Amino acid sequence: MDTETRITPRRVRFSWEQTPLHWVPGDPFSTHLINVLHMLLPAGERWFVHVFKQTLPLITDQVLYDQVKGFMGQEGTHAVAHQRVLEHMRDQGLDPSAYVEDVEWLFERLLGDHTLPPSAARFWLTERVAIVAAIEHFTAVLGQWVLDARPLDEAGADAVMMDLLRWHGAEEVEHRNVAYDLFIHLDGSYVRRARAMALVAPALFYLLRKGVTFLLANDPVVGGPGVRGRWTHFYVRARQGRVPTLRSLVLAMPRYLRPGFHPRHEGDIRQALDYIAVSAAHREFRESQWG
């Protein structure tokens, strides 16, 4: 288990009043592809916390126990921060509710608790921990990407939104080991790890594609019947560095499936912690408390 950093929840404050609907100026596709994360993350991260809370009595390593608790605190804070973005989108005339309801059904019903005998309940809990670990691999990859995404700054992307994405991305890199270490502690089956990735990867791509199509179609400025995100839009923006490349996401899968894989080799932990130290959101929270 990797214990290189103590996982600590941080209080943040974001002011959305000046953030435009198309926070990447003139680029609704990049804006909305990244906005899909705001629709996925609140329900997803609440589910992470719910699942991990059930594992606490099963953890016999105190260091891992403390890291899992810190992970839960960070994920709860992330869920609240992204929920506020959804509220801001509604204020701007783009209501994400229909898509969000589908996401909530996925996590709360399909992947939720079920009435099961004890042995089956333990199996289902371990399966869900493996799913979280696979998802967290992608969130660490995306977290490092956004820390490096200078083309978004060059395009004039909204500073508050970029701070939210980079603060969150940095914490994903910071706690990139926790879900995987918990999975290894509880089970560690390679078959289960591979099975979880085989489920998570196509689901992620499907949800991203469905989400950007939904947002573009319902955008009050550019939306309307027949408006949808096209792969040509994706490839153009990926070449410009405004969204992750398909190659970077696809190659994340075989890395995760290597027998000797460990998340400590993903991302730049020093870069992540350096960004957290200067994040405007945490500074604004501190100033709001003193002001």
C-alpha positions as CSV (number, residue, x, y, z in Angstrom):
1,M,0.0,0.0,0.0
2,D,1.2,3.5,-0.9
3,T,1.2,5.9,2.1
4,E,3.0,8.8,0.5
5,T,0.4,11.4,1.4
6,R,-2.3,11.9,4.0
7,I,-5.7,12.2,2.4
8,T,-7.5,15.3,3.9
9,P,-10.8,16.8,2.9
10,R,-10.5,20.6,2.1
11,R,-13.1,23.3,2.3
12,V,-13.6,25.3,-0.9
13,R,-15.8,28.1,-2.2
14,F,-16.7,28.8,-5.8
15,S,-18.5,31.9,-7.0
16,W,-20.4,31.2,-10.2
17,E,-22.1,34.5,-10.9
18,Q,-19.7,35.5,-13.7
19,T,-19.2,32.1,-15.3
20,P,-20.9,32.1,-18.8
21,L,-22.9,29.1,-20.2
22,H,-20.2,28.5,-22.8
23,W,-17.3,28.8,-20.4
24,V,-14.8,27.8,-23.2
25,P,-15.6,30.9,-25.4
26,G,-17.0,30.1,-28.7
27,D,-16.7,26.4,-28.1
28,P,-19.9,24.7,-26.9
29,F,-18.6,21.2,-27.7
30,S,-15.6,21.4,-25.4
31,T,-17.7,23.2,-22.8
32,H,-20.4,20.5,-22.8
33,L,-18.2,17.5,-23.1
34,I,-16.5,18.5,-19.9
35,N,-19.8,19.5,-18.4
36,V,-20.9,15.9,-18.7
37,L,-18.7,15.3,-15.7
38,H,-20.8,17.7,-13.6
39,M,-23.8,15.6,-14.4
40,L,-22.1,12.3,-13.6
41,L,-20.1,13.2,-10.5
42,P,-22.6,14.2,-7.8
43,A,-24.5,10.9,-7.9
44,G,-21.4,8.9,-8.6
45,E,-19.4,10.3,-5.8
46,R,-22.2,10.0,-3.3
47,W,-22.3,6.3,-4.3
48,F,-18.6,6.0,-3.8
49,V,-19.0,7.3,-0.2
50,H,-22.0,5.0,0.4
51,V,-20.1,1.9,-0.8
52,F,-16.9,2.7,1.1
53,K,-18.8,3.4,4.3
54,Q,-19.9,-0.3,4.2
55,T,-16.3,-1.4,3.9
56,L,-15.0,0.3,7.0
57,P,-15.8,-2.6,9.4
58,L,-13.8,-4.9,7.1
59,I,-10.6,-2.8,7.0
60,T,-7.9,-4.2,9.3
61,D,-5.1,-1.8,8.4
62,Q,-5.3,1.5,10.3
63,V,-3.4,3.5,7.7
64,L,-5.7,2.3,4.9
65,Y,-8.7,3.0,7.2
66,D,-7.6,6.6,7.6
67,Q,-7.1,7.0,3.9
68,V,-10.5,5.6,3.1
69,K,-12.1,8.0,5.5
70,G,-10.1,10.9,3.9
71,F,-11.2,9.7,0.5
72,M,-14.8,9.7,1.6
73,G,-14.5,13.2,2.8
74,Q,-12.9,14.5,-0.4
75,E,-15.5,12.7,-2.6
76,G,-18.4,14.2,-0.5
77,T,-17.0,17.7,-1.0
78,H,-16.6,17.1,-4.8
79,A,-20.2,16.0,-5.1
80,V,-21.4,19.2,-3.5
81,A,-19.2,21.4,-5.7
82,H,-20.4,19.8,-8.9
83,Q,-24.0,19.9,-7.7
84,R,-23.6,23.7,-7.5
85,V,-22.5,23.8,-11.1
86,L,-25.7,22.0,-12.1
87,E,-27.7,24.6,-10.3
88,H,-25.8,27.3,-12.2
89,M,-26.6,25.6,-15.5
90,R,-30.3,25.6,-14.6
91,D,-30.1,29.3,-13.9
92,Q,-28.7,29.8,-17.4
93,G,-31.5,28.0,-19.0
94,L,-29.9,24.6,-19.5
95,D,-31.7,22.0,-17.3
96,P,-29.7,18.8,-16.9
97,S,-32.4,17.0,-14.8
98,A,-33.4,14.4,-17.3
99,Y,-29.9,13.1,-17.8
100,V,-29.1,13.4,-14.1
101,E,-32.1,11.3,-13.2
102,D,-30.8,8.5,-15.4
103,V,-27.4,8.7,-13.8
104,E,-29.0,8.6,-10.3
105,W,-30.9,5.5,-11.3
106,L,-27.7,3.8,-12.5
107,F,-25.9,4.4,-9.2
108,E,-28.8,4.2,-6.7
109,R,-30.8,1.4,-8.2
110,L,-28.7,-0.7,-10.6
111,L,-25.5,-0.5,-8.5
112,G,-27.3,0.1,-5.2
113,D,-27.9,-2.1,-2.2
114,H,-30.0,-5.2,-2.7
115,T,-31.6,-7.6,-0.2
116,L,-29.1,-10.5,-0.3
117,P,-27.9,-13.3,2.0
118,P,-24.6,-12.4,3.7
119,S,-22.3,-14.3,1.3
120,A,-23.9,-12.7,-1.7
121,A,-23.9,-9.3,0.0
122,R,-20.1,-9.5,0.5
123,F,-19.6,-10.6,-3.1
124,W,-21.7,-7.6,-4.3
125,L,-19.8,-5.2,-2.0
126,T,-16.5,-6.4,-3.4
127,E,-17.7,-6.1,-7.0
128,R,-18.7,-2.5,-6.3
129,V,-15.4,-1.7,-4.7
130,A,-13.7,-3.1,-7.9
131,I,-15.9,-0.9,-10.0
132,V,-15.0,2.2,-7.9
133,A,-11.3,1.3,-8.3
134,A,-11.7,1.1,-12.1
135,I,-13.6,4.4,-12.2
136,E,-10.9,6.1,-10.1
137,H,-8.3,5.0,-12.5
138,F,-10.0,7.1,-15.2
139,T,-10.6,10.0,-12.8
140,A,-6.9,10.1,-12.0
141,V,-6.0,10.1,-15.8
142,L,-8.5,12.9,-16.3
143,G,-7.2,14.8,-13.3
144,Q,-3.7,14.8,-14.6
145,W,-5.0,15.8,-18.1
146,V,-6.8,18.9,-16.7
147,L,-3.7,19.9,-14.6
148,D,-1.8,20.0,-17.9
149,A,-4.5,21.4,-20.2
150,R,-2.9,24.7,-21.1
151,P,-4.9,25.0,-24.4
152,L,-8.0,25.6,-22.3
153,D,-6.3,28.6,-20.6
154,E,-5.2,29.8,-24.0
155,A,-8.7,29.6,-25.3
156,G,-9.9,31.9,-22.5
157,A,-11.7,29.3,-20.4
158,D,-13.4,30.7,-17.3
159,A,-11.0,30.9,-14.4
160,V,-13.5,29.7,-11.8
161,M,-14.5,26.6,-13.8
162,M,-10.8,25.8,-14.4
163,D,-10.1,26.1,-10.7
164,L,-12.9,23.7,-9.9
165,L,-11.7,21.2,-12.5
166,R,-8.0,21.5,-11.4
167,W,-8.7,21.4,-7.7
168,H,-10.8,18.3,-8.2
169,G,-8.4,16.8,-10.7
170,A,-5.5,17.4,-8.3
171,E,-7.3,15.6,-5.4
172,E,-8.1,12.7,-7.8
173,V,-4.4,12.4,-8.4
174,E,-3.7,12.8,-4.7
175,H,-6.0,9.9,-3.7
176,R,-5.5,7.8,-6.8
177,N,-4.2,4.9,-4.7
178,V,-7.0,4.6,-2.2
179,A,-9.8,2.7,-4.0
180,Y,-7.3,0.3,-5.6
181,D,-5.6,-0.4,-2.2
182,L,-9.0,-1.0,-0.6
183,F,-9.9,-3.4,-3.4
184,I,-6.5,-5.3,-2.9
185,H,-7.1,-5.3,0.9
186,L,-10.6,-6.9,0.5
187,D,-10.0,-9.2,-2.4
188,G,-7.5,-8.3,-5.1
189,S,-8.7,-10.9,-7.6
190,Y,-7.3,-10.1,-11.1
191,V,-10.4,-11.6,-12.7
192,R,-12.6,-9.2,-10.7
193,R,-10.3,-6.3,-11.5
194,A,-10.4,-7.0,-15.3
195,R,-14.2,-7.6,-15.2
196,A,-14.7,-4.2,-13.5
197,M,-12.7,-2.5,-16.2
198,A,-14.5,-4.3,-18.9
199,L,-17.8,-2.8,-17.5
200,V,-16.5,0.6,-16.6
201,A,-14.7,1.6,-19.8
202,P,-17.5,1.2,-22.3
203,A,-20.1,2.6,-19.8
204,L,-17.9,5.7,-19.4
205,F,-17.6,6.3,-23.2
206,Y,-21.3,5.7,-23.6
207,L,-22.3,8.2,-20.9
208,L,-19.9,10.8,-22.2
209,R,-21.3,10.5,-25.7
210,K,-24.9,10.5,-24.5
211,G,-24.2,13.4,-22.1
212,V,-22.7,15.8,-24.7
213,T,-25.5,15.0,-27.1
214,F,-28.0,15.8,-24.4
215,L,-26.4,19.1,-23.5
216,L,-25.9,20.3,-27.0
217,A,-29.5,19.5,-27.9
218,N,-30.8,21.4,-24.9
219,D,-28.4,24.3,-25.0
220,P,-30.6,27.5,-25.1
221,V,-28.1,29.2,-27.5
222,V,-27.0,26.6,-30.0
223,G,-29.4,23.7,-29.2
224,G,-32.4,22.3,-31.0
225,P,-33.8,19.2,-32.7
226,G,-31.0,17.3,-34.5
227,V,-28.1,19.1,-32.8
228,R,-25.7,16.5,-31.5
229,G,-22.0,16.1,-30.8
230,R,-20.1,14.5,-33.7
231,W,-16.9,12.5,-33.6
232,T,-15.4,15.1,-35.9
233,H,-16.0,17.7,-33.3
234,F,-14.3,15.5,-30.7
235,Y,-11.2,14.8,-32.8
236,V,-10.7,18.5,-33.7
237,R,-11.0,19.6,-30.1
238,A,-8.8,16.8,-28.9
239,R,-6.1,17.8,-31.4
240,Q,-6.3,21.3,-30.1
241,G,-5.8,20.0,-26.5
242,R,-9.2,21.3,-25.3
243,V,-10.5,17.8,-24.4
244,P,-8.7,14.5,-23.7
245,T,-7.7,12.4,-26.7
246,L,-9.4,9.1,-27.3
247,R,-6.0,7.5,-27.4
248,S,-5.2,8.7,-23.9
249,L,-8.4,7.2,-22.5
250,V,-8.1,3.9,-24.4
251,L,-4.5,3.4,-23.4
252,A,-5.5,3.8,-19.8
253,M,-7.2,0.5,-20.0
254,P,-4.3,-1.8,-20.7
255,R,-2.1,0.0,-18.1
256,Y,-4.7,-0.9,-15.5
257,L,-4.8,-4.5,-16.6
258,R,-1.1,-5.1,-16.4
259,P,-0.4,-7.7,-13.6
260,G,2.1,-5.4,-11.8
261,F,-0.1,-2.3,-12.0
262,H,-0.4,0.2,-9.1
263,P,-1.9,3.7,-9.3
264,R,1.2,5.2,-7.7
265,H,2.6,5.3,-11.2
266,E,-0.3,7.4,-12.5
267,G,-0.1,11.2,-12.5
268,D,2.3,13.7,-10.9
269,I,1.6,13.8,-7.2
270,R,3.9,16.8,-6.7
271,Q,2.2,18.8,-9.4
272,A,-1.2,17.9,-7.9
273,L,-0.2,19.0,-4.4
274,D,1.4,22.2,-5.7
275,Y,-1.9,23.1,-7.4
276,I,-3.9,22.4,-4.3
277,A,-1.7,24.8,-2.4
278,V,-2.5,27.7,-4.7
279,S,-6.1,26.9,-5.6
280,A,-8.2,30.1,-5.6
281,A,-11.2,28.1,-4.3
282,H,-9.6,27.2,-1.0
283,R,-8.2,30.7,-0.6
284,E,-11.7,32.2,-1.2
285,F,-13.2,29.9,1.4
286,R,-10.7,31.0,4.0
287,E,-11.2,34.7,3.2
288,S,-15.0,34.2,3.4
289,Q,-14.6,32.9,6.9
290,W,-12.5,35.8,8.0
291,G,-14.5,38.4,6.1
